[in-house]
Amino acid sequence: MNRILNPAALILLSALQLYAGKINFVYPPEGSNIPTVQKTFVFGNIFPSTAAFTINGEKIAVHPNGGFIAYLPVNPGDFVFSGALEDGTTAQRMIKVRQPADTGASTATLKLDFTSYSADSEIMPGEYLKITAYGTPSRQAVCTLDGVFKDLPMEEVPGGSGKYYASYQLKASDPGPGGELSARFKSGLFARGASARSKGKIKILRRPFLVETSTDVVILRNAPDSGYMMFLPKGVKLVASGRYNGMRRITLSSDELGWAEDSKLQAVPGPRYPFGYGSETGAIHLKKTDFGSSASVTLYDRLPYTAEAMPWGLRVTLYYANQHTNTVVYDSADTLVKNVAFRQAPGGKVEIDFETGVDALWGYNISYPNGSNSLQVDLRSRPKVPLSGPRPLSGVTIVLDPGHSPYLKCENNGRPLLKDVQYSSLPASAHCSLDGAVGPMETFEVNINLAIAKKLKEKLLSLGAAVQMTRNGDENVELADRPKLARDLGGDLFISIHNNAIADGEDPFGQPRGFSVYYYHRQSLPLAEAIHRSYLKNIQLPDEGLRYGDYMVARMAWMPAVLVESAYLILPRQEEMLNTPAFQEQLAGAISEGVLDFFNNAGRTASAGKVQK
C-alpha cells in the first residue's frame, strides 16, 4: 500500500533536501594526471559555506560564497582527496600522481627500461649519444647500438639508485648507419639477466641536407621544448642536421641552431648550403604606403630570417645569405625610412638595417608575398591621433582579444560548448581539456575575459576609437589565428585579456598574487608600461609586475601588443570579484585609462622630437 505524505511532511522533506550539505570538487579533474610533486592544490565549493570542512583530515578555510582552495600533501600513484562536512556529507576526488622515474627499480624481479630515445633520432658524427635507463639497482649494465658499438658499459649514478648512464661520441669512422639501441644486465653463467630495447631507432647522418617548410607558420624554436625563434612561411629552405623526439634540428650558422617539428618539413633535392651561399641579396626597393613604407629585398631562394626592433628602426637578419646588394632605390614620397644599411655578418648572415628615426617605428611585418622569393618588409609609422576634444582616440583601431575559446578540446575532435557540460563531473576518460582556467565556483575564464572585453569596448568607443574583437561570443578562434586576425581587422593596437591560474604542484599561497602585464617587442613596451601604471593606480590587488613574455599573442609585431592578466580565477576572493559587474568595469576602466595615457605620452614624445629637429 502506498503511503501519501501530507503537505507539511513534504515541506519538511524539501527543506531537508535543500539544506543538505554538498561538496563539489572542481579541480583537479577526476582521474587527471599531475607531475611528481609532494603537494598540490585542490579547489571547489561546498554548501553551506559556514560548515566546518576538512580534506584528508585537514581543516580547510572556506570563502563566504562557499569556494575553497587548499594546498595539500599527495603520494605517488592513485591518490584520493576525501572531503567531509560536519553533517556527515562526504565526497572524493581521485587523481594520479606521476611516479618518480626510478620507482620501477626492484630487487625482487630484474627490470630494465630506457628513459632516452623514445622516438627515432638522427645524429651527426662528432656528437655524443647520451643513453639513460632505469631498473634493478646495483647491477652491471651494458648497451649496444647496431653496427656501431657493442656492450658499452653503463654507470649507475648514484650507486644503488637504479639509474644507469652511458655516453658515446660518434665517429666518422663508425661503420654502420645505426639502428636499434638495446641494453642488458651482465650475468653469471647460471644467473638470469634483464634486457631492454629503445622505442626509437638511431640513424647516423653522414652530412647535413636541405629541407623546406611544408606549411605556413612553421615555428623554429631555440631548443626542442624552448621558446620561439622564428615564424616561417611555406617554402623556406633550411639545413637539417639531426632529429630527436619528433623535432628536426636546424643548423642556421656555425654557432646557431634551431628546432622545428619534423612533420612540417620535407626534404628537397639540391646540394647543402655552404654557409653564406644559400642565396645572394640583390637590389632593395622602397615605396611609400598608406601604413608607412614597404621594402622589397631581391633574393633567389626563400631564406630564414629574424627581425629585431631597435630604437632607431628595424634590423632584419637573413641566414645562408651572401651580401651582393649594390642598389637601394628610395621613394621620395616615403617619410618613414631615412636610410638603409647592410653588411655581411659572420656565419653566412646578412644584416639589413632600416633606419626610421628614434621611436618612429610602430610595427612591422615580413613575408614572401604571392609565391615570390623576394622578401617584403612592411614598416608601420605612428598613426595620427587627435588626443584632444571629447573623442581623443578618433582614427585609432584597437583589437581586443578575449583570451581562449568556450569549447572543450576533446580527443575525438568534438568541442562541446561549456554551457552544455558540467566541468567538475567530466571524467578523465573523455580526454577533454579546458581552454583557459576555471574557478572554485566553476566560473570559466573564457566568459570573464569576454565580459571585461565588452565593457572595455564601450569605454574605448566613447573615447572615439574604432574597436574590433577577435571573438564576440561563442566563436572558436584558434590561438595561432588571433594575431593574423588582428592585422586583418586593421588594428593599430592589440590587447589580449586574460585571468590567471598556476601549474599543478605550485603553492597558491606561496606569494602575493594579483595582476601582471606582458609585452614582447620593443615597440610594445610603452603600452605595457602605461597599462601597468594604470593598474597600480586603480586596481587594489597585489602587483606581480610588468613582464616580458614570449607568448604568441604578445609577439604581434604589426602593432604594439600586450597581454593583461587581471586577477587569479582560482582564488575564491578574486573569482568572486571577477564575477561582479562593478569590478569588471573597474578593470575595463584601468585598461582604457592606460591606453589613453600611452597615446598621450607617445604624442608628447613625437612632438618633442619634431621640436628638436
C-alpha positions in Angstrom: 0.0 0.0 0.0 1.5 3.4 -1.0 1.7 5.9 1.8 0.9 9.5 0.8 2.8 12.2 2.7 0.8 15.1 4.0 1.7 18.7 2.8 3.6 19.5 6.0 5.8 16.4 5.6 6.5 17.3 2.0 7.6 20.8 3.0 9.9 19.4 5.7 11.4 16.8 3.3 12.1 19.6 0.7 13.7 21.7 3.3 16.0 18.9 4.4 17.0 18.3 0.8 17.5 22.0 0.2 19.8 22.3 3.2 21.7 19.0 2.9 25.4 19.5 2.7 27.2 19.4 -0.7 30.9 19.1 -1.7 31.8 19.9 -5.3 35.5 19.2 -6.2 36.2 21.3 -9.4 40.0 20.9 -9.9 42.0 18.7 -10.5 39.5 16.9 -12.7 38.6 13.3 -11.7 41.3 10.8 -12.8 43.7 13.5 -14.0 47.4 13.0 -14.1 49.7 15.5 -12.3 53.5 15.7 -12.2 55.7 14.1 -9.5 55.1 16.6 -6.6 54.9 16.3 -2.8 52.0 18.7 -2.5 49.4 20.2 -4.9 46.3 22.4 -4.8 42.7 21.3 -5.0 39.7 23.6 -5.2 35.9 23.6 -5.5 32.9 24.7 -3.4 30.8 23.5 -0.5 27.3 24.2 0.8 26.5 25.5 3.3 29.6 27.8 3.3 29.6 28.1 7.1 30.0 24.4 7.6 33.3 23.0 9.1 35.1 21.4 6.2 38.1 19.0 6.1 40.0 17.3 3.3 42.0 14.2 4.3 41.6 15.3 7.9 42.9 18.9 7.4 40.6 21.8 8.2 40.1 23.9 5.1 39.2 27.6 5.0 36.1 28.4 3.0 35.2 31.7 1.4 31.8 33.2 2.4 30.4 32.2 -1.1 31.4 28.5 -0.5 34.5 28.5 -2.6 37.8 27.0 -1.3 41.3 26.3 -2.4 43.7 24.1 -0.4 47.4 23.1 -0.8 47.8 19.5 0.5 50.3 16.6 0.6 49.9 13.9 -2.0 51.6 10.5 -2.6 52.7 8.9 -5.9 50.3 6.7 -7.8 46.5 6.8 -7.3 45.6 9.4 -4.7 42.3 10.4 -3.2 41.2 13.8 -1.8 38.5 12.9 0.8 36.3 15.8 1.8 33.9 15.8 4.8 31.4 18.3 6.2 30.3 18.3 9.9 26.9 16.9 9.0 28.5 13.7 7.7 28.4 14.7 4.0 31.5 13.3 2.1 32.9 13.4 -1.4 36.1 12.2 -3.0 38.3 13.2 -5.9 40.8 10.7 -7.3 43.9 11.8 -9.2 47.0 10.1 -10.4 50.4 11.5 -9.2 53.2 10.5 -11.5 55.7 8.0 -10.1 59.3 9.1 -9.7 61.4 7.9 -12.6 63.3 5.3 -10.6 60.4 3.7 -8.7 60.2 0.9 -11.2 63.5 -0.4 -9.8 63.0 -3.5 -7.7 65.3 -6.2 -6.3 62.5 -8.8 -6.4 62.3 -9.0 -10.2 65.0 -7.9 -12.6 63.8 -4.9 -14.6 65.5 -2.6 -17.1 63.9 0.2 -19.3 65.2 3.0 -21.4 64.4 6.6 -20.4 66.0 8.1 -23.6 65.4 7.7 -27.4 61.7 7.1 -27.1 61.4 8.1 -30.8 63.6 7.8 -33.9 66.6 10.1 -33.8 69.3 11.2 -36.3 72.8 12.2 -35.1 75.9 13.6 -36.8 79.4 12.2 -36.3 81.2 14.1 -33.6 78.1 14.3 -31.4 77.5 12.4 -28.2 74.8 9.8 -27.7 73.5 10.2 -24.1 71.9 7.0 -23.1 69.8 6.6 -19.9 67.9 3.7 -18.4 66.5 2.7 -15.0 66.0 -0.7 -13.5 67.0 -3.0 -10.7 69.7 -1.4 -8.6 73.3 -2.5 -8.1 73.7 -4.4 -11.4 76.2 -4.3 -14.3 74.5 -2.8 -17.3 75.8 -2.5 -20.9 74.3 -1.1 -24.1 74.6 -1.8 -27.8 73.9 0.2 -30.9 73.5 -1.9 -34.1 76.6 -1.7 -36.3 78.3 0.9 -34.1 79.3 -0.4 -30.7 78.6 -3.4 -28.5 78.3 -3.9 -24.8 79.3 -0.3 -23.9 79.4 -0.2 -20.0 76.7 1.9 -18.3 77.5 3.6 -15.0 75.0 3.6 -12.1 74.9 7.1 -10.6 74.4 7.4 -7.7 75.3 3.9 -6.7 72.3 1.8 -5.7 69.8 4.2 -7.4 68.9 2.0 -10.4 69.7 4.9 -12.7 72.2 3.9 -15.5 74.1 6.2 -17.8 76.4 5.9 -20.8 77.7 8.3 -23.5 79.4 7.7 -26.8 80.9 10.1 -29.3 80.0 9.1 -32.8 83.0 9.0 -35.2 83.1 9.4 -38.9 84.9 6.1 -39.0 82.0 4.2 -37.3 81.0 1.6 -39.9 77.2 1.2 -39.5 74.4 3.6 -40.3 73.0 2.9 -36.8 69.8 1.2 -35.9 68.3 -0.3 -32.7 69.6 0.6 -29.3 69.5 -2.2 -26.7 70.7 -2.7 -23.1 71.1 -5.6 -20.8 72.4 -6.6 -17.4 75.5 -8.7 -17.4 75.0 -12.0 -15.6 77.0 -15.0 -14.5 76.9 -18.5 -16.0 73.7 -19.5 -14.3 72.3 -16.1 -13.4 69.3 -14.5 -15.1 69.6 -11.1 -16.7 67.2 -8.4 -17.9 67.2 -6.5 -21.2 65.5 -3.6 -22.9 65.2 -2.1 -26.4 64.6 1.6 -27.1 61.3 2.6 -28.7 63.1 4.7 -31.3 66.0 3.9 -33.7 69.2 5.9 -34.0 70.5 6.8 -37.5 73.9 8.3 -38.2 73.7 11.2 -40.6 76.9 11.5 -42.7 76.1 15.1 -43.8 73.5 17.8 -43.4 70.8 18.0 -46.0 68.2 20.6 -47.2 64.6 20.6 -46.1 61.9 23.2 -46.6 58.9 24.3 -44.6 55.8 22.5 -46.0 53.1 24.6 -44.2 52.6 28.2 -43.3 53.7 29.4 -39.8 56.3 26.8 -39.1 57.8 27.6 -35.7 61.5 27.5 -35.2 62.5 27.1 -31.6 65.7 27.7 -29.6 65.6 24.1 -28.3 63.1 21.2 -28.7 61.0 22.4 -25.8 62.0 26.0 -25.6 60.8 29.4 -26.7 60.0 30.8 -30.2 62.8 31.8 -32.5 61.2 32.3 -36.0 57.7 32.0 -37.6 58.4 30.9 -41.1 56.1 30.7 -44.1 55.9 27.8 -46.6 58.8 27.1 -48.9 61.7 28.4 -46.7 64.9 26.3 -47.2 66.7 25.1 -44.1 69.8 23.0 -43.3 68.8 19.9 -41.3 71.5 18.2 -39.2 69.7 16.0 -36.7 66.4 14.8 -35.2 65.2 14.0 -31.7 61.7 13.1 -30.4 59.9 14.4 -33.5 61.8 17.6 -33.7 64.3 18.4 -36.5 67.5 20.2 -35.7 68.3 23.1 -38.0 71.8 24.5 -38.4 71.5 28.2 -39.1 75.1 29.1 -38.9 78.3 27.7 -37.4 77.1 28.7 -33.9 73.3 28.9 -34.2 70.8 26.1 -34.0 67.0 25.9 -34.1 64.4 23.2 -33.8 61.2 22.6 -35.8 58.5 19.9 -35.9 59.7 17.3 -38.3 56.2 16.7 -39.6 56.1 20.3 -41.0 59.3 19.9 -43.0 60.1 18.0 -46.2 63.4 17.0 -47.8 64.3 18.8 -51.1 66.8 18.0 -53.7 70.0 20.0 -54.2 73.3 20.5 -52.5 73.5 21.5 -48.9 74.2 25.2 -48.3 77.8 26.1 -47.5 77.2 28.9 -45.1 77.0 32.2 -47.0 75.8 30.7 -50.3 72.1 29.9 -49.9 71.2 33.0 -51.9 72.7 36.3 -52.8 70.9 39.5 -51.9 70.0 41.8 -54.8 68.5 45.3 -55.1 66.4 46.8 -52.4 63.3 48.9 -53.5 61.3 51.1 -51.1 57.9 52.6 -51.7 55.5 54.8 -49.7 52.3 53.0 -48.5 49.2 54.1 -46.6 50.7 52.5 -43.4 54.2 53.8 -43.8 56.8 52.1 -46.1 57.4 48.8 -47.9 60.8 47.4 -48.9 61.4 44.6 -51.4 64.7 42.7 -51.0 65.6 40.7 -54.1 66.5 37.0 -53.3 66.8 33.9 -55.4 65.5 31.5 -52.8 63.4 31.7 -49.7 65.7 32.1 -46.7 65.0 32.0 -43.0 65.1 35.4 -41.2 64.8 37.1 -37.9 63.8 40.7 -37.2 64.5 42.9 -34.2 63.1 46.4 -33.5 65.8 48.8 -32.5 65.5 52.3 -31.0 66.3 53.7 -34.5 64.3 51.3 -36.6 64.4 47.6 -37.7 67.2 45.1 -38.3 66.4 42.1 -40.5 68.9 39.2 -40.5 69.0 36.7 -43.4 70.6 33.3 -43.0 72.5 31.3 -45.6 73.0 34.6 -47.4 75.7 36.3 -49.4 75.6 40.1 -49.4 75.6 41.2 -53.1 73.3 44.2 -52.9 74.7 47.2 -54.8 71.5 49.2 -55.3 68.9 50.8 -52.9 66.0 52.6 -54.6 64.3 55.1 -52.4 60.8 56.6 -52.8 60.9 60.4 -52.5 57.4 60.3 -51.0 58.5 57.9 -48.2 59.0 59.8 -45.0 59.4 56.8 -42.7 62.6 55.1 -43.8 65.5 57.5 -43.7 68.3 55.1 -44.6 69.1 51.5 -45.5 72.4 50.0 -44.4 73.6 46.4 -44.9 76.6 44.2 -44.2 77.9 40.6 -44.4 77.9 39.2 -40.9 79.9 36.2 -39.7 78.4 32.7 -40.2 76.8 33.3 -43.6 74.4 36.0 -42.4 73.4 39.3 -44.0 72.1 42.1 -41.8 69.9 44.8 -43.3 69.1 47.9 -41.2 66.0 50.0 -42.0 66.6 53.3 -40.2 63.4 55.2 -39.4 64.4 57.6 -36.6 64.0 57.4 -32.9 60.7 55.8 -31.8 59.2 56.2 -35.3 58.6 52.5 -35.9 55.1 51.5 -34.8 55.3 47.9 -36.1 56.4 45.6 -39.0 55.6 42.5 -41.0 57.9 40.3 -43.1 56.7 37.9 -45.8 57.3 36.3 -49.2 54.2 37.5 -51.0 52.4 35.9 -53.8 54.7 32.9 -54.2 57.7 35.3 -54.7 61.3 34.6 -53.5 61.8 38.3 -52.8 61.4 39.3 -49.2 58.9 42.0 -48.4 59.5 44.1 -45.3 56.5 46.3 -44.3 57.2 49.1 -41.8 54.4 51.0 -40.0 54.5 54.6 -39.0 52.8 56.0 -35.9 49.0 56.6 -36.5 47.8 60.1 -36.3 45.7 60.6 -33.2 44.0 64.0 -32.2 44.4 63.5 -28.4 42.0 66.4 -27.8 38.3 67.0 -27.5 35.7 64.6 -26.3 36.9 61.8 -28.7 40.7 61.8 -28.3 41.3 58.4 -29.9 39.5 59.1 -33.1 41.2 57.4 -36.1 42.6 54.6 -34.0 41.5 50.9 -34.4 42.0 48.8 -31.3 41.7 45.0 -31.4 40.5 43.3 -28.2 41.2 39.7 -27.7 39.1 37.9 -25.1 41.5 35.1 -24.3 40.6 31.5 -25.1 37.5 29.9 -26.7 34.4 28.5 -25.0 35.0 24.9 -26.1 36.4 21.8 -24.6 39.1 20.3 -26.7 38.5 16.5 -26.8 40.4 13.6 -28.2 37.7 12.8 -30.7 37.9 16.4 -32.0 34.5 17.1 -30.6 34.2 20.6 -28.9 31.0 20.8 -26.9 30.1 24.2 -25.6 30.9 24.6 -21.9 27.4 25.6 -21.1 26.3 22.1 -22.2 28.9 20.4 -19.9 29.5 20.4 -16.2 33.3 20.6 -16.0 33.6 19.2 -12.4 31.8 15.9 -13.4 33.7 15.4 -16.7 35.5 12.0 -16.5 39.2 11.7 -17.4 38.2 9.0 -19.9 36.6 11.7 -22.0 40.1 13.0 -22.8 39.0 16.7 -22.9 40.9 19.7 -21.8 39.6 23.2 -20.9 40.8 26.2 -23.0 41.6 28.6 -20.2 41.2 28.5 -16.4 38.2 27.6 -14.1 37.5 28.8 -10.6 36.3 27.2 -7.4 32.6 28.2 -8.1 33.1 26.8 -11.7 33.5 30.2 -13.3 35.1 29.9 -16.7 37.9 32.3 -17.6 36.7 32.4 -21.2 33.4 34.0 -20.1 35.0 36.5 -17.7 37.5 37.6 -20.4 34.7 38.3 -22.8 32.7 40.3 -20.2 35.7 42.5 -19.4 36.4 43.0 -23.2 32.8 44.1 -23.9 33.0 46.7 -21.1 36.4 47.8 -22.4 35.0 48.1 -25.9 32.3 50.5 -24.7 34.8 52.7 -22.9 37.2 52.9 -25.9 34.3 53.6 -28.3 33.3 56.6 -26.0 36.9 57.9 -26.5 36.5 57.8 -30.2 38.4 54.6 -31.0 37.2 52.0 -33.5 37.1 48.7 -31.7 37.3 45.2 -33.2 37.1 41.8 -31.3 38.8 38.5 -32.1 35.5 36.9 -30.8 32.2 38.4 -29.8 30.7 35.3 -28.1 31.0 31.6 -28.6 33.2 31.5 -31.6 36.1 29.0 -31.6 39.2 31.1 -32.6 42.5 29.2 -32.6 45.4 30.8 -30.8 47.6 31.0 -33.9 44.8 32.7 -35.8 44.4 35.6 -33.4 47.5 37.7 -34.4 46.6 37.3 -38.1 43.0 38.2 -37.4 44.1 41.3 -35.5 46.0 42.5 -38.6 43.2 41.6 -41.0 40.9 43.7 -38.8 43.1 46.8 -39.3 44.3 47.1 -35.7 46.6 49.8 -34.5 46.8 48.2 -31.0 46.2 44.7 -29.8 45.2 43.9 -26.2 44.7 40.3 -25.1 42.6 39.9 -22.0 43.2 37.1 -19.6 42.9 35.9 -15.9 45.4 33.7 -14.2 45.9 30.2 -12.8 49.0 28.3 -11.7 50.6 25.0 -12.5 49.9 21.7 -10.7 52.0 21.4 -7.6 52.6 25.2 -7.2 51.7 26.8 -3.9 48.8 29.2 -4.3 49.7 30.9 -1.0 53.5 31.0 -1.7 53.5 34.6 -2.8 51.0 37.6 -3.2 49.0 37.0 -6.4 47.3 39.7 -8.4 47.7 41.4 -11.8 50.5 41.4 -14.3 51.1 42.9 -17.8 53.2 41.2 -20.5 54.9 42.6 -23.7 57.4 41.1 -26.2 58.5 43.6 -28.7 60.3 46.9 -28.0 57.5 48.9 -29.6 55.0 47.3 -27.2 56.8 48.2 -24.0 55.4 51.8 -23.7 51.8 50.4 -24.0 52.5 47.7 -21.4 54.1 50.3 -19.0 51.1 52.6 -19.4 48.5 49.9 -18.6 50.6 48.6 -15.7 50.8 52.2 -14.2 47.0 52.4 -14.5 46.5 49.1 -12.7 48.8 50.2 -9.9 46.6 53.3 -9.5 43.2 51.7 -9.9 43.2 48.0 -9.0 43.5 47.0 -5.4 45.2 43.7 -5.9 48.9 42.7 -5.4 51.2 43.9 -8.2 53.0 41.0 -9.9 54.8 43.4 -12.2 55.4 44.4 -15.7 56.8 41.4 -17.6 58.5 40.3 -20.8 56.5 37.3 -22.1 57.3 35.0 -25.0 53.6 34.4 -25.8 52.3 34.1 -29.3 49.7 36.9 -28.9 52.3 39.2 -27.4 54.6 38.5 -30.3 52.3 40.5 -32.6 54.8 42.7 -34.5 52.5 44.6 -36.8 51.2 46.8 -33.9 52.0 47.3 -30.2 50.6 44.3 -28.4 50.2 43.3 -24.7 48.7 40.5 -22.7 46.9 41.5 -19.4 46.4 39.1 -16.5 43.9 40.9 -14.3 43.5 38.5 -11.3 43.6 34.8 -10.3 40.4 33.0 -11.1 41.4 30.0 -8.9 41.5 32.2 -5.7 37.9 32.3 -4.2 38.0 36.0 -3.3 39.4 37.1 -6.7 37.0 34.8 -8.5 34.1 36.5 -6.6 35.4 39.9 -7.6 35.8 38.9 -11.2 32.1 37.9 -11.3 30.9 41.3 -10.2 30.0 43.8 -13.0 31.5 46.6 -10.8 34.9 45.0 -10.8 34.8 44.2 -14.5 34.0 47.9 -15.1 37.0 48.8 -12.9 39.3 46.6 -14.9 38.0 47.9 -18.2 38.5 51.5 -16.9 42.0 50.8 -15.9 42.9 49.4 -19.3 41.2 52.3 -21.2 43.0 54.8 -19.0 46.3 53.1 -19.7 45.6 53.2 -23.5 44.9 56.9 -23.3 48.0 57.6 -21.2 50.0 55.6 -23.8 48.9 57.8 -26.7 49.3 61.0 -24.7 52.9 60.1 -23.8 53.6 58.9 -27.4 52.2 62.1 -28.7 54.4 64.2 -26.4 57.5 62.2 -27.4 56.8 62.6 -31.1 56.1 66.3 -30.7 59.3 66.8 -28.6 61.2 65.1 -31.4 59.9 67.4 -34.0 60.7 70.5 -32.0 64.3 69.3 -31.5 64.7 69.0 -35.3 
